[in-house]
Amino acid sequence: MTALVIAEHDNAQLKSATLNTVTAAAACGGEVHVLVAGHNAAAVAQAAAKVAGVTKVLHADGEPLAHALAENVAAQVLALAKNYSHILFPATASGKNVAPRVAAKLDVAQISDISKVDSPDTFERPIYAGNAIATVQSADATKVITVRGTGFDAAPAEGGSAQVETIAPIADSGKSSFAGAEIAKNDRPELTAAKIIVSGGRALGSAEKFNEVMTPLADKLGAAIGASRAAVDAGYAANDLQVGQTGKIVAPELYIACGISGAIQHLAGMKDSKVIVAINKDEEAPIFSVADYGLVADLFTAVPELVKAL
């Protein structure tokens, strides 16, 4: 029984979500192999080989794989699928783009967003915005799985010495093409990988106030900035800052929620954080039910005072 992890990367660096997926793959039993499909991504393959627990890295390098188009990456995975009992993807935008195609082509059920491995054929996954946990058992010969990163510790990035095997890249499927990308540049940590996150809600009132209040706190803590869906929908923050069931799932060491009531949708995205601090003037706000530390106060007073204290 061998598991194949599909590495997430940008052809230069291995993304942290891959490390959590390696841990999930190891829990399935047997060996763990990693597929690095990209273009000029030798550095990524070498990084994957150093991950503790990985026994082999398959490196497919070709122009059709340069931009991780779902059709081409799926074809590369399918060319290897018969050798594996489990195929695991990070439950990220990229993983969710490729995994369903692989599952459909193999005619198996996809097991989505797992948070725990009970046995090689039985997995747990959150449903109803995390308010219930479903236990799913699969009889499929090949399990196609997406892994919720917050459910598993990251495998150590150093300590492994896996063999890197070069494999032939697939030909371009011709079904899609890369037209271009607009990459938002940000000096802050990536939201899903940040150790500290400060998030603002609709109570901030405007985009100007959101930036005025949240930015100094994030600067002091070296934190990423997040936002509730209400704040994003109101135009106070960019879409890629949204934390929640329909946004990004995060589990930092410290999560500070400012002016966030704590709707179920938001809690589903951050309740696994190690320490949660809530600042809200409504003492009945649901956010306090998951907070380790709660401050009933006006955020426009409390947050600047916190920044001064820091």
N, C-alpha and C positions, 0 to 999 in steps of 0.2 A: 504494500500500500504506500503510494507516494503522492505527495501534494505538490501542485504547481502554483506558485504565487506570481501574479502578473505585476511587475514592478511599475510604480508610478514615478515618472521623472520628467525632466525638461531637456534631456540629452546632455546635461552637464552635471546635475546633482540628483541623487536619489531622494525622493520625497519621504517625509517622516511617516506618512500613512502606510508605506510599504512595511515598515518595521513592526507595526501593530498587526498587520496581516500575516507576517511571518510567525508571530506568536500564536495566532489562531491556527495556522497551518500545522504547526508543531503539535498542537493539542489534538489534532485529528489522528495522530499516530503515524509512524513511518518516517521516511525521509522528506525533506523539504527542498524543492528545487525552485529557482527564481528565473523567470523569463524577462530579459531586458530587450525590448523591441524598440529600436530607434534608429537614429542616423548620427554617425560620429559620436557614439555614446559609450566608447570604451571605458571612460572614467567611471561611468555609472555601473558598468559591469564589474569593474574592480571594487567599487564601493560595496556592491551587493555581495561579492565574494567574501568580504570581511565581516558580514553580519553573522552574529553567533546563531548557530542552529541551522544554517543553510549548508547543504552538502554539495550542491551543484548549481552553477549559473549558466543558463543558455543565453547566448548573445546573438541576436539577429540584427544585423546592421544593413540598412538599405534605404534609399531615397523614399520609397513608398511608406516607410514607417516614420519618417522625419517628424510629422505633425500629429501622430497618434490618431489618425482617422479611424473611426470605429470599424469600418468595413475591412480595412487592411489589417489592423491589430487582431480582429476576430479571426480572420483567415489564418494568421500566423499561429494563434492559439489552437485553432481547429486542426492544424497540421500536426500538432503535438498531442492532442487530447487523448488519443487512444492509449497513451503510456501512463495516464494518471487517473487515480481514483477520486481526487479532489482538485478542483481548479478554483482558486480564490482571488478575488479582486478587492481592493479597498473600496468602501462604499462612499466614493467621492464622485464628483461630476464625471470624471473620466471613466472610473470603474463602472458606474451605472450606465454609461454610454455603450460599453463593449459587452458586459456580462450577459444582458438579455439576448443579444444576437448569438453569442456562443451557445447559450442554453437552448435557444430555438433551433439552431442548426443541429444540435446533438439530440433534439427531441426529448429534453429532460426539463424538470421543473427547476426554476431558479430558487435558491434559498436566500432571501434578501436580508441584509442588515443584521447579521447575527451578532449577539453580544456575549454568547457563551457556547462552548463545545461540551456537550454532555458525554458523547461517545462519537466514534467515527461516522455514525449515520444519524445522530440526534443532536439538534441544536436549539438554542433559545434565541428568540428575537422579540423586541418590544413591539406592541401593537397599541392602538387607541392612544396615540401620543405618549406612549411610555407608561400608561396607567395599568397595563396588563402585560404579562410576558407569555408568549406562545411557545410551546415546545413542539418542534417540527421534526418528524422522522422521515427520512427519504430512503426509498428502496432502489433509486436510480443507480445504475452502475457507475456513472460519473456524477459527482456532486458539483454543481456550479454555484458558487457562494459569493456574496458580497459581505464584507466585514465592517462592522461599526468600530472605528478606531478607538473610541472612548471605552469600549468594553474590554479591551485587551492592553496589557502593558506593552510598551515598545521593546522589541528585541534589541539587545546591545549592538550598537553599530560597529563595534570592534570585537575581535576575539575569534572570529571565524577564519577559515582558510579553505574555502570551497574552490573546486576546480572550475575554471571558466571554459566552456565549450562553445566554439563558434558554429552556428548553424546557418543554413542558407535562408536568406530573407525571401518572403513571398513576392510574387509579381503584383503590380498595382491592379486592384480590382476594377478600376475605371468607373466605379459607382459614385465616387465623390472626389472632390478636389479641394485643396487648401487655397482660399482666396486671400487671406490676410488675417492679421490679429492686431487688436488694439490692447496693449498691455498697460494696465494701470500701475504706475510706479509709486511705491510706498516705502518710506524709510522704517515704518513700524514692522513688528513681527507679523507673519502670516497668521490670520485669525485662528485657523484650526491647529496651528503648531505653537501658539503663544503660551507661555507659562503664566502670564498675568493678562487678564482682559478686564477693561472697564466698559460697561455698557450703559447707554442712555435710552430713556423711553419717551413716550409722548408728552410727559409732564414738562419736558424741557421747552416746549412751546414753539420753537422755530429752529431753522438750520443755523442761524447766527448764534443763538443761545446754546445749541448743542455743541458747536465748535468752541464757543467761549468757555463753557463749563467743563467739558470732557477732555479737551486737548491738554490743558495744563496738568490734569491729574494723570493722564496717560504718559505725558512727558516725564513727570516725576518718577513714575514707577517703571518706565521702559515697557509700557504695556501696549497691547493691541486694543483698538477701539471696536466695540460691537454696538448693536442697536436692536431694539425690539421691532417686531413687524409693524406695530402701530407707528413707531417713529419713522420707519422706512416708507410706509404707505403715505404718511403725511409730508414726505419730502424733506425730512430733517437730516436724513443720512442716506448714503448710497446703498443700493441693493446688495452689494457684496459684503456689507457689514452686518446683514441680518442674521441673528442667532435664533434658532427655533426649529420646529418641525419642518417648516418649508424653507428654512435658511440653512445655516451651518450648525452642525452638532459639535460642541466643544466640551472639553473637560480640563481646563487649566488648573494650575496649583491654586490660583486665587482668582475669583470672579466677583467683581464689584458691580452691583446693579443699582443704578441711580434713576429714580423716578419711573421704575418699571413695576407695574402692578403684579405681574406674575401669572399671566394667562397660561392655561395648559399648554398652548402652542409654544410659548417661550420656555417654560420649564422643561419641556421635552428636549430642548437643545442644550441645556446647561446644568441640569440637576446633578450630573455626575462629577461636577467640579469638586476639587478636594476641599476648598474652603470658600464659602459663599458669604458675601457681605451685602446687605440690602440697606439702602437709604431711601425712605419713602415717608411722606407725612401722614399717610393713611395707615393707622396701626392694624387695620383689618385686611390689608393687602395680602393676597395669597403668597407673594414672594417670601414673606416672613416664615411660612411653613417649611421652606427648604433651606432657609438661611442659617448659617452657623452664628453669625453676628448680625443683629438688626439695629438700625438707628431710626427712630421715629423723629423725623426732622425735615425741614424744608431744604431740599437739595441745593437751592441757590445760596443758602447760608452754609450748610454743612460741607459741601464739596470744596468751596474756596478755603474754608477753615482747615480741612484735611490737607489740602495742598500746602498751606502755610506750615502746618505741623510737620509735613514731610521735608 
